[in-house]
Amino acid sequence: MVKNMNKALLSKPSGLVEQALKVNKQTTTEDALNIDYTATVGQPNCQNAKFSTQNVNVYYANNQAIHDVSLDIGAHEVIALIGPSGCGKSTYLRCLNRMNDTIDICRVEGQILLDQENIYHQKQDPVLLRARVGMVFQKPNPFPKSIYDNVAYGPRIHGLTSNKAELDELVEASLIKAGLFQEVKDRLQAPGTGLSGGQQQRLCIARTIAVQPEVILMDEPASALDPIATAKIEELINELKENFTIVIVTHSMQQAARVSQRTAYFHMGRLIEVGDTNQIFTNPAHELTEKYITGRFG
Ligand SMILES: Nc1ncnc2c1ncn2[C@@H]1O[C@H](COP(=O)(O)OP(=O)(O)OP(=O)(O)O)[C@@H](O)[C@H]1O
């Protein structure tokens, strides 16, 4: 099914998908078009929710960036968050491991449950939360340390191993899962920053995996990479979903189609539509989703 969908996406006239990414200077406003963009279309709930987010509103000082978003994220699914630039994808993503706490003017309202527990409860330690809900950023950001120490950093801080042999094993296992071990096994003491961009990103994924998270948040993880390195990251995402729940923000609709089982379309801070990736890309129910997917904004 996904293959067919990919074909459909990739067979669109060239430039169409790219146009959709440029959104939306000349877009006629939704109000003028009389399009309802206040209620979510589709099925935001999951039977096996890892995260359950209810009525989430996010503000940067007086500007509201997220409006009343309710969405579940199922265990062991890859869900893609897509939408025009500035629609709030990263802001919503950062709510899931409280990375927004690091932005002084940011305020999050609503309920966000991880395994049915409120991650914004005052007793929740954000550092421990971020070990459970890891994050991979757009630009690979290895520490200025050796490849080994990059991966060993988290397990050391969290006391995950009790001796050097165990730590060695965990570092190796994490590098294997991140698809990097074969390329670096003979130079584990070399600086992580000396790797290629794609290798650095896989190192960051290994570093995230090493603390044994349950969820991995990825904010445009391949946007700084060339097509070959991107393909490796996408293959990796497919493998990682066996063990982790993955939420990925991407500007590439092809990438969303290739890696995710569900897709959520955001527009102006609102969750417009969510559904099976196949349905979103081949038969979107909301007019705004359709306009975005087909590049017909404006
Ligand atoms: N640190 C911040 N301080 C103030 N406003 C912010 C901050 N981060 C984001 N915003 C605002 O919140 C809104 C949503 O931004 P966000 O980065 O979440 O969107 P996005 O969909 O991820 O965009 P892009 O695809 O361009 O990365 C935008 O209006 C943006 O200007």
The ligand as an SDF file (V2000), in Angstrom:
LIG
                    3D

 31 33  0  0  0  0  0  0  0  0999 V2000
   11.4690   30.4880   20.5410 N   0  0  0  0  0  0  0  0  0  0  0  0
   10.4100   31.1100   20.0230 C   0  0  0  0  0  0  0  0  0  0  0  0
   10.0650   32.3440   20.4300 N   0  0  0  0  0  0  0  0  0  0  0  0
    8.9890   32.9910   19.9250 C   0  0  0  0  0  0  0  0  0  0  0  0
    8.1950   32.4860   18.9670 N   0  0  0  0  0  0  0  0  0  0  0  0
    8.5020   31.2560   18.5050 C   0  0  0  0  0  0  0  0  0  0  0  0
    9.6100   30.5040   18.9900 C   0  0  0  0  0  0  0  0  0  0  0  0
    9.6630   29.3160   18.3510 N   0  0  0  0  0  0  0  0  0  0  0  0
    8.6240   29.3360   17.4780 C   0  0  0  0  0  0  0  0  0  0  0  0
    7.9220   30.4820   17.5700 N   0  0  0  0  0  0  0  0  0  0  0  0
    6.7430   30.8540   16.7840 C   0  0  0  0  0  0  0  0  0  0  0  0
    5.7650   29.8410   16.9170 O   0  0  0  0  0  0  0  0  0  0  0  0
    5.1350   29.5600   15.6690 C   0  0  0  0  0  0  0  0  0  0  0  0
    5.3230   28.0900   15.3140 C   0  0  0  0  0  0  0  0  0  0  0  0
    6.7150   27.8750   15.0780 O   0  0  0  0  0  0  0  0  0  0  0  0
    7.3120   26.4100   14.8990 P   0  0  0  0  0  0  0  0  0  0  0  0
    8.7930   26.5570   14.8000 O   0  0  0  0  0  0  0  0  0  0  0  0
    6.7600   25.5110   15.9120 O   0  0  0  0  0  0  0  0  0  0  0  0
    6.6890   26.0240   13.4660 O   0  0  0  0  0  0  0  0  0  0  0  0
    7.1330   24.8910   12.4530 P   0  0  0  0  0  0  0  0  0  0  0  0
    5.8790   24.3990   11.8320 O   0  0  0  0  0  0  0  0  0  0  0  0
    7.9870   23.8890   13.1510 O   0  0  0  0  0  0  0  0  0  0  0  0
    7.9710   25.7480   11.4220 O   0  0  0  0  0  0  0  0  0  0  0  0
    9.1620   25.2970   10.4390 P   0  0  0  0  0  0  0  0  0  0  0  0
    8.5960   24.2440    9.5510 O   0  0  0  0  0  0  0  0  0  0  0  0
    9.4820   26.5640    9.6990 O   0  0  0  0  0  0  0  0  0  0  0  0
   10.2930   24.8140   11.2960 O   0  0  0  0  0  0  0  0  0  0  0  0
    5.7540   30.5130   14.6680 C   0  0  0  0  0  0  0  0  0  0  0  0
    4.9190   31.6230   14.5440 O   0  0  0  0  0  0  0  0  0  0  0  0
    7.0710   30.8920   15.2900 C   0  0  0  0  0  0  0  0  0  0  0  0
    7.4620   32.1830   14.9070 O   0  0  0  0  0  0  0  0  0  0  0  0
  1  2  1  0
  2  3  1  0
  2  7  2  0
  3  4  2  0
  4  5  1  0
  5  6  2  0
  6  7  1  0
  6 10  1  0
  7  8  1  0
  8  9  2  0
  9 10  1  0
 10 11  1  0
 11 12  1  0
 11 30  1  0
 12 13  1  0
 13 14  1  0
 13 28  1  0
 14 15  1  0
 15 16  1  0
 16 17  2  0
 16 18  1  0
 16 19  1  0
 19 20  1  0
 20 21  2  0
 20 22  1  0
 20 23  1  0
 23 24  1  0
 24 25  2  0
 24 26  1  0
 24 27  1  0
 28 29  1  0
 28 30  1  0
 30 31  1  0
M  END
$$$$
